[in-house]
Amino acid sequence: MAYVPGFANDVFISYSHIDDQAVSGPGWVSDFHRRLLIEIEEELGLRASIWRDPRIGPATDFSRDLDRQLRGSAVLLAVLSPGYVNSSWCEWELGGFAGARRLGDLWIDTRCRVIKIVKRPADLSRLRVLSETGFADFFETDHATGQTYESSSESDLFKRKLTEISREIGIVLRAMRKTRTVYLGAAPAAQRDQRDRLRLELETRGFRTLSSADAADPEQKETLRSTVREASLSILFHDRTAANDPAERLAAGERAAANDEHARQIVVVRGQPEGASLGWDELSSQPGASNVEWLIEPAVHVLCHTILQTLGTPVEDIAQQPSVPPPEPAGAVTATDGPPIRRLVRVYLICDRNDHPLLQPNRARHLRDHLLKLGFEVKLPLAEDADAGEFSRDNRTKLRQCDGVLLYWGSARQGWFDHRIGELMQARGWRHGRDFAVVGAYVADPPNPVKQNYETREVDELIKQFDILDLTDARLVRFVDRLGQAV
């Protein structure tokens, strides 16, 4: 069973079968696999799962299971060597994991889910995928002669490097486990059905759920807080009409334990406070509100949808029909010359409702169409009427998911524009520290002295075009180029 919830494997070892040959006993990769599993489990203190294809033979022996295992793995570990860089299968595994054949984001905070080790020196410039990420050498160099020698599993270098790699994998796996863990608070009687249905939805989709029952002593705030901190998101319940319900008293304790400036919370509220409902602005002005969203008497399907959006893209069905690369001829070792695998790059075009491209033909629509023609996926704010809570949730989701942002300033006032700039500063926290590939601001008609004289260093590219959309503008070209580098 995998350590990271929702994944079939914690680690997928990508390697060339040439590197696992042996005169006697296990091959180098087989021995490395066995030792790595022991190190990772000792690092985590729990069982883990490592998968690699042990079959040796022509490419026709590979099955569609290979693709499913690849997409269902939390981390890919590539064993680089001359055999690896010459294998189109290895390139397909590395490129596929970095591209479309995996679950979730490729980066966890500042760490990549692809980890590379070098078994023997090779021309790594031929690796067209993730060439910028580092690697660990598992070979020794004789400085007198310049010759390199493969490290045996009994050497001090091998043991030290294995521990270092295991520690790095452990950091990534722990972070991923947290992103896949949700704390479900106690629910008073009237909200119990909501909670049960939400728990079933989350666990069906591979999330790990925690509750006060997992705390050493739920009556003690510190032990409850330590359990809450294991989760990336806390779903807390509050029934305003059930002050004497023991579950509501426990829920109040959970809300206090979850009151952490870095903790994300969603509070599901039932009932009215003495006949007058708190408004969104009033709720969002309470302490810790930047990390708290309040759902006032949501329908169950709305609650589930909101939670899944907050957690990111729902987990895809890893058992779906995979796409398998063309087989290599038996015994052949070749390198492919096709283009690198690309992923969809998303840009969030933020605009005031009066400038919304879906509501009228305008400059913002032409700008959206230009980005679409370049192959980008363009996200827009909600065009239909929505309450502040719904708009805020949708806005945060898009800021978390998109690779770049283009802030469009047309008919809106300066206050609207400055508020959106401030939101972009907050978005780094919502994105767990991940930077945007590029942030731009497009200042359009109608012209006025404020726009003409406005300057800021809080965006990468400030593009001012009051007359027409000029696609050759150097600032717009730089914005597009930087956005394209997000692949």
N, C-alpha and C positions, 0 to 999 in steps of 0.2 A: 504494500500500500504506500502511495506517495505521501511525503511530508507536506507538500503544498496541496491544499484542498482543490478539487476540480481538475487535477492533472493525473494522467495515467503514470507519468514518470517524473522524477525530480531532475534527472540528468539523462541526456541522450548523448552517447559517445559516437562522434562521427570520425571515421578512420578508414585508411586503406588496408584491405586485407593483406597486402604485401607486407605490412608492418607487424603482422601477428604471426609470421612464420617462426618455427622453432625446430632446432635439431632434436631436442628432447625437452619434455616438460611443457608448461604453458608458454605461449608466445608473449611478447613484450606487452601488447595491448591487453591480453587476457589477464596477465599478472597485475598490470596497472589498474584495470577495472576492479579486481578483487580488493586490492589495497586501498583504492580510492573510496570504495563503499565503506570500508571499516573506518577510515579517517573522517568521512562526512558524518557517519552515524555517531561517532564519538564527539565531533564538533557540535552537532545538534542535540545530542542526548536523547534522540528518538530514532526510530527506524526510517530509512529512506529507500528510494527506488532508483536504480540506474539501469538503463536499457542500451544495448548495442546489438547489432545484427551479427551473430556468431558464425553465420554460414560462409563457407569458402567454396567458391565455384564460379561458373560463368554468370553473367548478369541476369540471365533468364531465370536463375533461382530466386531472385528477389520477388517479393509479393507486394500486393497493395497494402499489406500491414505496415510496411516501412513508412509510408506517408502518414498513416494514422498515428504511429508511434512518434514521429517527428513533430506533428502538430500538437500532440498531447503532452509535450515535454516542457518543463519549466525552464531548464537551462540546456544549451547545447555546448558540449566540450569538444573542440576540434583538435585532433592529434595531427599536427602538421609535419610534413616530410616530403621528400621528392615524389614518393608515391601518391601523396594526398593532392599536391598541386597538379599532378598529371592525370588525375581521375575526374571524369565528368560527373560520376556519381557523387563524389565528395563535394564537388562544386555545387551540384544540385541540392545536396543536403544543407550546406552552409547558406547558399543563396535563398533556398526555400524557407529556412527558418527565419532568416533576416527579413524576408519578404512577406508572403501571404500565408505560409503554411505553419502557423503557430497561433496560440491563444494569447491575447493580451498584448500590451505594449512591449517593445523590444528593450526599453530602458527602464530600470527601477531606480528612481532618484538619479544619481549620476553613474550608476553601474550598468553595464551591458549584460544581457542574458546570454551572450555568446562569449565563451572563455576559450582561449587558444593556448596550447602548449606546443613546443617544437621538439619533436623526437630526434630529428636529424636536420642539419642545416639544409634549406631549400630556397629557391627563388620565390620569396613571398610576394614580390611585386606582381606576380601573376594572379594573386587572389584579388578579384575585383570587388569583393564584398567585405565591408567592415575593415578595410585595410588600415584605417586610422586607429583601431583599438590595439592595445598592447598584448604581449604574450610572455610566457615563461619558458626558458630554455631548459630542456632535460638532457643536455649533452654537455660534455666538458671539453675545454680547449687547452691543448698543450702550448703554452705561450712561447716556449723555446722553438718549437717547430711549426706552430700555427695549425697543427692537425687537430681535428675534433674527434671525440670518442663518445659513443652512446653510453649514457649512465645506466649502470645496472641497478636493480631494485634494492641492492644491499649497500649502495654507496651513500655517503653522507649527503651529497648533493641531491640525489633522488629523494631521500627521506625529507630533507628540508623543503624542497620544492613541492613535494606532495602535500605536506602540512600547510604550506602557504596557499596552494590552490584550493585545498579543502576549506580553509578559513574564508577565502573569497567566495566560494560557492555557498558556504553557510550563510554569509551576510546576505547574498541575493535571495536564497531560499527563505530565510526568516522574514525578509521584507515582503516577499511575495505571499507568504503564509498570512501575514498581517493584512495585506490588501484583499485577501480572500476570506477574511474573518469578520463577522458582524456580531455585535453584542445586541441581544434582544432583551429589553427590560421587562420587568414584571407588568402584567396587564390586569387592571381591575376587571371584575366580572363582565361588564358591558363591552369591554374591548378584547376579551379573550379570544373570540372567534377571529377577529382581525389578526391578532398576533399569531395564532396557530396557522392560519392560511398563509401568512407572510413567511413563517418559518418553513413550511412545506415548499413554498415557491423557491426560497433561497437554497435549501438543501437539495432540491431537485436539480438546480442549476450548478451544483457543486460547491456552494459556499459552506464554510464552517460557521456554525452559530454557537454563541456562548450565552450564558444567563447567570443570574445570581447563584444558581445551584453549583456553578463551577468555581465560585469563590470559596476560600478557606472558611471565612466567616462573613456572610453577607451583612451582618449587623455592624461589622467594623468597617469604617469608611476606607481605610488604607488597603485592606485585603480586597474589598470590592473594587477600588480604583485600579489595583494591579490587574484584575481580570478585565476591566473595561479597556485598559491600555493595550491588551493583546489584540484588540479589534481596530480596524481602520474606520469603522463607522458604528455609532451607537443609535439604536432605534428605541426611544423611550416613550412611555405612554403616560397620559395625564387625564384623568376623569375628574372634571371640576365638580361633579355632583356626588362624588363618592369619597368624601373626606374620611369617613370612618372605616372604609374598606382596608384591611391589612395590606392588600396588594398595592393600593394607592400610597400607603405610608412607605412601603418598600420602594415604590417607584420614585417617591420624593427623595429617598436616600440615594438612589441610582443617579438621579439628575444632579445631585450635589457631588457625587463621586466622579461624574463625567464632566464636571465643570473645569475643563482644562483648556488653556488658550490654543492648544494644538489639536484638540479632539474634535472630530466632526460629529455632530448630533442632528438627529431629526426627532422632533417631539410631536407625537400624534395626540391631538387634543380633542376631548369630547366634552360637550356641555357648554353652557353660557355662564359667565361669572355674574350672578345676581342680575340677570336680565340684560346685561350689556356686554357685548363681545369685544374683546381687545382687537384693535385693528392691526394690520400688518406693520405699519410704521411704529406703533407702540410696542409690538412684540420685538421687532428687530432692533429697537433701541435699548433693550435690556442687556445686562452684562453678558459678555461672551457671545453676543448675537452674530458676529461675523462668521462664526463656525456653526451656528445653530439655524436650522430651518424648522418652521412651525407649520404643521398641516392641521387645519381646523376641520374636524369631522370629515375626513376624506372617504370616498367610496373605496372598497377593498381593491378594486382593479387599479384605481388611481394611486393608491398607496404603494402597491407592488411595482407599478410602472415607474413611479418617482424614485423608489429605492434602487431599482436596477439601473436607472439612468445615473443616479448619484454614484453608484459603484463602478460605472463605466459601461462599455458595450456588453450586453448579456453574452454569456458563454455560448459559443456555437456548438453544434452537435458534432463532437469529434468522431462519431461513428459514420458520418456521412460519406458518400462515395468520394474517394480521394482522386487526385490527378497524379498519375505516375509518369516519370520522365521516360523517354525512349530508351530501350536497353542498349548497352554497348555490345558489340560482337564478343563472343566468348574468347577470353584470353587477351583482349585488346586493352591497352591503357592509353586513353586519348584525352585531350582537353577540348572543351567546346569553345567556339568563338562567337557565340550569340551575345546579344546585349544583356547587361546585368538585369536581374529581376527588379522591377520597380513596384513601389506601393503607392496607394492613393494618397496624395498630399491635400490636406484640408486647409482652407483659408476662411476666416470668419470676417465677413464684410459687415461691419457694424454701422448702422445708420439710424437716424431719427425716423419715426413712423411716417412723417410727412415726405420723406425722401425714399420710402421703401420701394425697391425695384418691382415687387410683386403687385403694387397698387397703382403704378403709373409709369409710362415710358419716360425716362429721364437719364441724366448722366450716370447715376448709380447703376441703372440697368445696363447701359453700354459697358461700364467698367466690369460688372459681373459677367457679361457675355464674353468680354475679352479674356478674362481669367478662365472661363469654362473652355474656350477654344484652345487655350494653352494646355489643357488637360488637368487643371486643378478642380477639386470639388469645392464649391463655394457654399458656405453656410450663411444664413441670414437670420436676423432677429425675428421673433414672432410677428406676423403681419396682422393677425386678427386681434380683436380686443381681448385682453387678458388681465387678470388682477395682478397686483404687484408681486405676490408670491409665485405665481405661475411664471411670470416673466423672469423673475430672479433665478428660479431653478433652471429654466431653459438657457438663460444667458450663461450661468456658471458651467453648465454641462458643455456648451459649445466652446467656452474659453478653456476648459480642461482638455477637450478632445482635439482641437485644431492645432495645426503646426505653425500657422502665422495669423496675423491680424491686420486688417486694413480698416482704419477708422475714417468713415466718410462724414465730412462736415459740410452740409449744404444749407438747408433752411433753418437749422437749429441755432440756438443762441450759444454764446461762449460758455455759459454755465453748464449746458448739456455736454459740450465737448470736454471741458475740464473734468467733469464728473466721470466721463468714460475713460479719460487718461488715468485718473485715480484708480478706477476699477482694474485697469491693466496692471497697475502696481500690486494690487491685492491678488491678482490671478496667479502669481508665482506660488503663493501659499496653497491655493486650490489645486495647482498642478504638482504639488509635492516637490517644489524646487526646480522643475523642468523649465528651461527657457524656451521661448518661442524662437523659431528659426529666424523670423524677422517681424518687426512691428512697424507699420507705416500709417501715416495720416494723409488723406487726400482731401484738400481744401478746395471746394468748388463754388460755383455761382450760387446765390447772388453775391457779388463782391461788396465789401465794405471796408472801412479803415481798420477795424479790429482784425479781420481775417488777413488783410494785406500786410499788416505789421506784426502779426502773431509769429512767435518763434518758440521752439521747445527742443530740448535735448532728450526728452523722455520717449521719443520714438526714433527708430533707425533712419527712416526716410520721411521727410515732410515735403509733400508734393502739392504745389499750388498751381491750379489750372482753372482760371475763371472764365475762359472763353469757350474752349473746345477740349475734348479728350485727345491729348497728344500722346500717342503710344510710343513715340521715339524719345520722350522726355527721359534724360539720363537717370533721374531719381526713380521714376517708375520702372525703368529697365533694371536698375540695381535691386529694387524691391522684388521683382519677378525672379531675377537670378538667384537671390538669396533664398527665396521661397522654394525654388527648384532644387536647391541643395539639401532640402529636408529629406529627399529620398535616400 
